[in-house]
């Protein structure tokens, strides 16, 4: 076997979503690309056996001389290039390399069919499809990956595609990056576990590390005062996205009493008729948008508001000031906020319609609030 190598491009996945607009990929997502190697190997073995019906198993050194590499991420892009590197046997690449090349094509075509809701039960081995329970867990609701820009539908891999692939493998659960806000209702120091009571009332038992002990203890000791905590980690969810369990805790954060995301999660539990039979519940999409926008654009040095639902299915934010009474009525459907500030001593008023769908709109809100005197 010579030292020469053949390089074959397998995948050029394009990441689509606001997080990737600055041409960067979070390391947590980039690390998931290694799972594509495992999936491709399983498909390659399956193709080999289908082409060699006289054999019951693949050769012992089936993948000898075959490696996968992340070759490059093009400048000004979010398209990593994953290549198959094949050792040469004389003038030709090692014998089994063709199965890996075909496996890459098969994987992409299966993703395209899964994205269209087509039958994929006989496309690739169930063991390969099951691996998608671990791939894509870092993608958010509005993000996806295009595996082949030349295909009619670009082999779009999103949450629905992932569910279709995992379900075809006979799996009912898959891994997902998870955030859950709630209260620590129980702590077991001997087992290093704690119970988090979610906003909806569901209770999950989690393990904590020595580094996380202080946050758990502090939240538990203040349980009667409803001390809020955010748990971030890896969980198991079903095909509807419902959280079943949390497998690993990556980060614990004690939250402010007026934490905006916590309050909006509470409002998501409202049902139509919440106000003496007449109130309209805020939409899930609207609450998700305002939650993400507050987290991304609201200046961290400003005081957090009290947030209330309005009878028409929108929300109102209120700030306590030294001499000012401030409200922001947010229309969730068109993302417009009506800002009203009233100075209690001079009766001065400031009114604005603010477009909260833009970063500049949030900057305007931050400037308006920052110019007033808080208590």
WOHUMO-V65742 format. One record per residue. N is the residue number from 1. RES is the residue in one small letter. PHI is phi as a letter, one per 20 degrees, with the letter a starting at -180 (none if undefined). D_LAST is the distance of its C-alpha to the last C-alpha in Angstrom with 1 decimal. Layout:
BEGIN
n->N res->RES phi->PHI d_last->D_LAST
n->N res->RES phi->PHI d_last->D_LAST
END
This chain:
BEGIN
n->1 res->x phi->none d_last->76.6
n->2 res->x phi->f d_last->75.8
n->3 res->x phi->e d_last->72.6
n->4 res->x phi->f d_last->72.0
n->5 res->x phi->c d_last->69.2
n->6 res->x phi->d d_last->68.6
n->7 res->x phi->d d_last->65.0
n->8 res->x phi->c d_last->64.2
n->9 res->x phi->f d_last->60.9
n->10 res->x phi->e d_last->59.8
n->11 res->x phi->c d_last->56.3
n->12 res->x phi->c d_last->54.0
n->13 res->x phi->f d_last->51.0
n->14 res->x phi->d d_last->48.5
n->15 res->x phi->e d_last->44.9
n->16 res->x phi->c d_last->43.1
n->17 res->x phi->q d_last->39.4
n->18 res->x phi->g d_last->36.2
n->19 res->x phi->f d_last->35.8
n->20 res->x phi->d d_last->39.2
n->21 res->x phi->f d_last->38.7
n->22 res->x phi->e d_last->38.2
n->23 res->x phi->m d_last->41.5
n->24 res->x phi->c d_last->40.4
n->25 res->x phi->c d_last->41.1
n->26 res->x phi->g d_last->38.9
n->27 res->x phi->g d_last->41.1
n->28 res->x phi->f d_last->40.7
n->29 res->x phi->e d_last->42.5
n->30 res->x phi->g d_last->45.0
n->31 res->x phi->f d_last->46.1
n->32 res->x phi->f d_last->47.2
n->33 res->x phi->f d_last->49.8
n->34 res->x phi->f d_last->52.1
n->35 res->x phi->f d_last->52.5
n->36 res->x phi->f d_last->54.5
n->37 res->x phi->f d_last->57.1
n->38 res->x phi->f d_last->57.6
n->39 res->x phi->f d_last->57.9
n->40 res->x phi->f d_last->60.3
n->41 res->x phi->f d_last->62.5
n->42 res->x phi->f d_last->62.8
n->43 res->x phi->f d_last->63.8
n->44 res->x phi->f d_last->66.3
n->45 res->x phi->f d_last->68.0
n->46 res->x phi->f d_last->68.3
n->47 res->x phi->f d_last->69.9
n->48 res->x phi->f d_last->72.3
n->49 res->x phi->f d_last->73.5
n->50 res->x phi->f d_last->73.9
n->51 res->x phi->e d_last->76.1
n->52 res->x phi->c d_last->78.0
n->53 res->x phi->f d_last->78.8
n->54 res->x phi->f d_last->81.4
n->55 res->x phi->d d_last->78.6
n->56 res->x phi->e d_last->76.5
n->57 res->x phi->b d_last->73.9
n->58 res->x phi->f d_last->72.8
n->59 res->x phi->f d_last->74.3
n->60 res->x phi->g d_last->73.0
n->61 res->x phi->d d_last->71.9
n->62 res->x phi->g d_last->70.8
n->63 res->x phi->d d_last->67.8
n->64 res->x phi->f d_last->69.5
n->65 res->x phi->n d_last->68.9
n->66 res->x phi->d d_last->66.0
n->67 res->x phi->c d_last->62.4
n->68 res->x phi->d d_last->59.2
n->69 res->x phi->c d_last->57.1
n->70 res->x phi->e d_last->53.9
n->71 res->x phi->f d_last->55.6
n->72 res->x phi->a d_last->52.8
n->73 res->x phi->c d_last->49.7
n->74 res->x phi->g d_last->50.5
n->75 res->x phi->f d_last->48.4
n->76 res->x phi->m d_last->45.9
n->77 res->x phi->b d_last->46.5
n->78 res->x phi->c d_last->45.4
n->79 res->x phi->c d_last->49.1
n->80 res->x phi->f d_last->50.3
n->81 res->x phi->d d_last->54.1
n->82 res->x phi->d d_last->55.6
n->83 res->x phi->d d_last->59.3
n->84 res->x phi->d d_last->62.2
n->85 res->x phi->d d_last->64.2
n->86 res->x phi->d d_last->67.8
n->87 res->x phi->f d_last->70.3
n->88 res->x phi->d d_last->73.6
n->89 res->x phi->d d_last->76.9
n->90 res->x phi->m d_last->79.3
n->91 res->x phi->e d_last->78.7
n->92 res->x phi->c d_last->76.6
n->93 res->x phi->f d_last->73.3
n->94 res->x phi->g d_last->73.6
n->95 res->x phi->g d_last->75.1
n->96 res->x phi->e d_last->72.2
n->97 res->x phi->f d_last->69.7
n->98 res->x phi->f d_last->70.7
n->99 res->x phi->f d_last->69.2
n->100 res->x phi->f d_last->65.8
n->101 res->x phi->f d_last->65.9
n->102 res->x phi->f d_last->66.9
n->103 res->x phi->f d_last->64.2
n->104 res->x phi->f d_last->61.5
n->105 res->x phi->f d_last->62.8
n->106 res->x phi->f d_last->63.1
n->107 res->x phi->f d_last->59.5
n->108 res->x phi->f d_last->58.2
n->109 res->x phi->f d_last->60.4
n->110 res->x phi->f d_last->59.3
n->111 res->x phi->f d_last->55.6
n->112 res->x phi->f d_last->56.6
n->113 res->x phi->f d_last->58.4
n->114 res->x phi->f d_last->55.6
n->115 res->x phi->f d_last->53.1
n->116 res->x phi->e d_last->55.5
n->117 res->x phi->m d_last->55.9
n->118 res->x phi->e d_last->59.6
n->119 res->x phi->f d_last->61.6
n->120 res->x phi->c d_last->61.2
n->121 res->x phi->f d_last->62.8
n->122 res->x phi->d d_last->65.8
n->123 res->x phi->f d_last->64.1
n->124 res->x phi->c d_last->63.1
n->125 res->x phi->g d_last->63.5
n->126 res->x phi->g d_last->61.1
n->127 res->x phi->f d_last->60.2
n->128 res->x phi->f d_last->59.0
n->129 res->x phi->f d_last->56.9
n->130 res->x phi->f d_last->55.4
n->131 res->x phi->f d_last->54.0
n->132 res->x phi->f d_last->51.6
n->133 res->x phi->f d_last->49.6
n->134 res->x phi->d d_last->48.3
n->135 res->x phi->e d_last->48.3
n->136 res->x phi->n d_last->45.4
n->137 res->x phi->f d_last->42.9
n->138 res->x phi->e d_last->40.3
n->139 res->x phi->f d_last->40.5
n->140 res->x phi->e d_last->37.7
n->141 res->x phi->g d_last->38.4
n->142 res->x phi->e d_last->38.7
n->143 res->x phi->d d_last->40.6
n->144 res->x phi->b d_last->44.4
n->145 res->x phi->c d_last->47.2
n->146 res->x phi->e d_last->50.3
n->147 res->x phi->e d_last->53.3
n->148 res->x phi->b d_last->55.8
n->149 res->x phi->f d_last->55.0
n->150 res->x phi->e d_last->58.7
n->151 res->x phi->f d_last->58.9
n->152 res->x phi->g d_last->58.5
n->153 res->x phi->d d_last->55.4
n->154 res->x phi->m d_last->54.4
n->155 res->x phi->l d_last->54.4
n->156 res->x phi->f d_last->50.8
n->157 res->x phi->d d_last->49.2
n->158 res->x phi->c d_last->46.1
n->159 res->x phi->g d_last->44.9
n->160 res->x phi->f d_last->47.6
n->161 res->x phi->f d_last->50.3
n->162 res->x phi->f d_last->49.3
n->163 res->x phi->f d_last->49.5
n->164 res->x phi->f d_last->53.0
n->165 res->x phi->f d_last->54.3
n->166 res->x phi->f d_last->53.1
n->167 res->x phi->f d_last->54.4
n->168 res->x phi->f d_last->57.7
n->169 res->x phi->e d_last->58.0
n->170 res->x phi->n d_last->57.8
n->171 res->x phi->e d_last->54.4
n->172 res->x phi->d d_last->51.8
n->173 res->x phi->c d_last->48.9
n->174 res->x phi->b d_last->47.5
n->175 res->x phi->f d_last->44.8
n->176 res->x phi->b d_last->41.5
n->177 res->x phi->f d_last->38.3
n->178 res->x phi->c d_last->36.0
n->179 res->x phi->c d_last->32.3
n->180 res->x phi->c d_last->31.4
n->181 res->x phi->d d_last->28.1
n->182 res->x phi->r d_last->28.3
n->183 res->x phi->c d_last->28.4
n->184 res->x phi->e d_last->30.8
n->185 res->x phi->e d_last->32.9
n->186 res->x phi->b d_last->35.7
n->187 res->x phi->b d_last->36.5
n->188 res->x phi->d d_last->40.0
n->189 res->x phi->f d_last->40.2
n->190 res->x phi->f d_last->44.0
n->191 res->x phi->e d_last->44.1
n->192 res->x phi->l d_last->40.9
n->193 res->x phi->c d_last->39.8
n->194 res->x phi->b d_last->36.8
n->195 res->x phi->d d_last->36.3
n->196 res->x phi->d d_last->33.4
n->197 res->x phi->e d_last->32.9
n->198 res->x phi->f d_last->31.9
n->199 res->x phi->g d_last->29.7
n->200 res->x phi->f d_last->33.1
n->201 res->x phi->o d_last->34.3
n->202 res->x phi->f d_last->36.9
n->203 res->x phi->d d_last->37.3
n->204 res->x phi->c d_last->38.4
n->205 res->x phi->d d_last->39.7
n->206 res->x phi->c d_last->39.0
n->207 res->x phi->e d_last->40.0
n->208 res->x phi->c d_last->37.7
n->209 res->x phi->e d_last->38.6
n->210 res->x phi->f d_last->38.1
n->211 res->x phi->f d_last->35.4
n->212 res->x phi->e d_last->33.5
n->213 res->x phi->g d_last->34.0
n->214 res->x phi->f d_last->30.7
n->215 res->x phi->f d_last->28.6
n->216 res->x phi->f d_last->30.9
n->217 res->x phi->f d_last->30.9
n->218 res->x phi->f d_last->27.2
n->219 res->x phi->f d_last->26.8
n->220 res->x phi->f d_last->29.8
n->221 res->x phi->f d_last->28.7
n->222 res->x phi->d d_last->25.5
n->223 res->x phi->g d_last->27.5
n->224 res->x phi->f d_last->27.1
n->225 res->x phi->e d_last->23.3
n->226 res->x phi->l d_last->24.0
n->227 res->x phi->f d_last->22.9
n->228 res->x phi->e d_last->23.4
n->229 res->x phi->b d_last->25.7
n->230 res->x phi->d d_last->27.3
n->231 res->x phi->d d_last->31.0
n->232 res->x phi->c d_last->32.7
n->233 res->x phi->a d_last->36.5
n->234 res->x phi->d d_last->39.9
n->235 res->x phi->c d_last->40.8
n->236 res->x phi->d d_last->43.8
n->237 res->x phi->c d_last->43.4
n->238 res->x phi->e d_last->46.1
n->239 res->x phi->f d_last->47.3
n->240 res->x phi->e d_last->44.7
n->241 res->x phi->n d_last->41.9
n->242 res->x phi->f d_last->41.2
n->243 res->x phi->f d_last->40.1
n->244 res->x phi->e d_last->42.9
n->245 res->x phi->b d_last->42.0
n->246 res->x phi->d d_last->40.1
n->247 res->x phi->e d_last->42.6
n->248 res->x phi->b d_last->40.5
n->249 res->x phi->e d_last->36.9
n->250 res->x phi->e d_last->35.9
n->251 res->x phi->b d_last->32.2
n->252 res->x phi->c d_last->29.6
n->253 res->x phi->c d_last->25.9
n->254 res->x phi->f d_last->23.3
n->255 res->x phi->d d_last->20.7
n->256 res->x phi->f d_last->17.1
n->257 res->x phi->g d_last->16.7
n->258 res->x phi->d d_last->15.6
n->259 res->x phi->g d_last->18.4
n->260 res->x phi->f d_last->19.4
n->261 res->x phi->f d_last->23.1
n->262 res->x phi->f d_last->23.3
n->263 res->x phi->f d_last->22.0
n->264 res->x phi->f d_last->24.4
n->265 res->x phi->f d_last->27.2
n->266 res->x phi->f d_last->26.6
n->267 res->x phi->f d_last->26.9
n->268 res->x phi->f d_last->30.2
n->269 res->x phi->e d_last->31.8
n->270 res->x phi->f d_last->31.6
n->271 res->x phi->d d_last->35.0
n->272 res->x phi->g d_last->36.1
n->273 res->x phi->n d_last->35.9
n->274 res->x phi->f d_last->32.8
n->275 res->x phi->d d_last->31.6
n->276 res->x phi->l d_last->34.5
n->277 res->x phi->n d_last->37.0
n->278 res->x phi->d d_last->35.6
n->279 res->x phi->f d_last->32.7
n->280 res->x phi->e d_last->33.5
n->281 res->x phi->f d_last->32.3
n->282 res->x phi->f d_last->30.6
n->283 res->x phi->f d_last->33.1
n->284 res->x phi->f d_last->33.3
n->285 res->x phi->f d_last->33.7
n->286 res->x phi->f d_last->30.6
n->287 res->x phi->f d_last->28.4
n->288 res->x phi->f d_last->29.9
n->289 res->x phi->f d_last->29.2
n->290 res->x phi->f d_last->25.5
n->291 res->x phi->f d_last->25.1
n->292 res->x phi->f d_last->26.9
n->293 res->x phi->f d_last->25.2
n->294 res->x phi->g d_last->21.6
n->295 res->x phi->f d_last->22.9
n->296 res->x phi->e d_last->24.7
n->297 res->x phi->d d_last->22.6
n->298 res->x phi->f d_last->18.9
n->299 res->x phi->f d_last->17.3
n->300 res->x phi->f d_last->16.5
n->301 res->x phi->e d_last->13.6
n->302 res->x phi->e d_last->11.5
n->303 res->x phi->f d_last->9.6
n->304 res->x phi->f d_last->12.4
n->305 res->x phi->e d_last->13.0
n->306 res->x phi->e d_last->14.7
n->307 res->x phi->c d_last->18.3
n->308 res->x phi->c d_last->20.9
n->309 res->x phi->f d_last->24.6
n->310 res->x phi->d d_last->26.0
n->311 res->x phi->g d_last->29.4
n->312 res->x phi->e d_last->31.0
n->313 res->x phi->n d_last->30.4
n->314 res->x phi->d d_last->27.3
n->315 res->x phi->c d_last->23.7
n->316 res->x phi->c d_last->20.4
n->317 res->x phi->d d_last->17.0
n->318 res->x phi->c d_last->13.8
n->319 res->x phi->d d_last->10.2
n->320 res->x phi->e d_last->7.4
n->321 res->x phi->d d_last->5.4
n->322 res->x phi->f d_last->4.5
n->323 res->x phi->c d_last->8.2
n->324 res->x phi->c d_last->9.6
n->325 res->x phi->d d_last->11.4
n->326 res->x phi->c d_last->12.8
n->327 res->x phi->c d_last->15.9
n->328 res->x phi->c d_last->18.4
n->329 res->x phi->e d_last->21.8
n->330 res->x phi->d d_last->24.0
n->331 res->x phi->e d_last->27.7
n->332 res->x phi->f d_last->29.1
n->333 res->x phi->f d_last->32.6
n->334 res->x phi->d d_last->32.1
n->335 res->x phi->m d_last->28.8
n->336 res->x phi->d d_last->27.3
n->337 res->x phi->d d_last->23.6
n->338 res->x phi->e d_last->22.8
n->339 res->x phi->e d_last->19.4
n->340 res->x phi->c d_last->18.0
n->341 res->x phi->c d_last->15.0
n->342 res->x phi->c d_last->14.9
n->343 res->x phi->e d_last->13.4
n->344 res->x phi->f d_last->13.5
n->345 res->x phi->e d_last->14.7
n->346 res->x phi->e d_last->17.3
n->347 res->x phi->m d_last->18.0
n->348 res->x phi->f d_last->18.0
n->349 res->x phi->c d_last->18.6
n->350 res->x phi->c d_last->18.8
n->351 res->x phi->c d_last->21.1
n->352 res->x phi->b d_last->22.7
n->353 res->x phi->e d_last->25.1
n->354 res->x phi->d d_last->24.5
n->355 res->x phi->e d_last->27.2
n->356 res->x phi->e d_last->25.7
n->357 res->x phi->e d_last->29.2
n->358 res->x phi->c d_last->28.9
n->359 res->x phi->f d_last->26.9
n->360 res->x phi->f d_last->26.4
n->361 res->x phi->f d_last->24.8
n->362 res->x phi->f d_last->22.2
n->363 res->x phi->f d_last->21.8
n->364 res->x phi->f d_last->21.2
n->365 res->x phi->f d_last->18.4
n->366 res->x phi->f d_last->16.7
n->367 res->x phi->f d_last->17.1
n->368 res->x phi->f d_last->15.8
n->369 res->x phi->f d_last->12.5
n->370 res->x phi->f d_last->12.4
n->371 res->x phi->e d_last->13.0
n->372 res->x phi->e d_last->9.9
n->373 res->x phi->e d_last->6.6
n->374 res->x phi->e d_last->3.8
n->375 res->x phi->f d_last->0.0
END
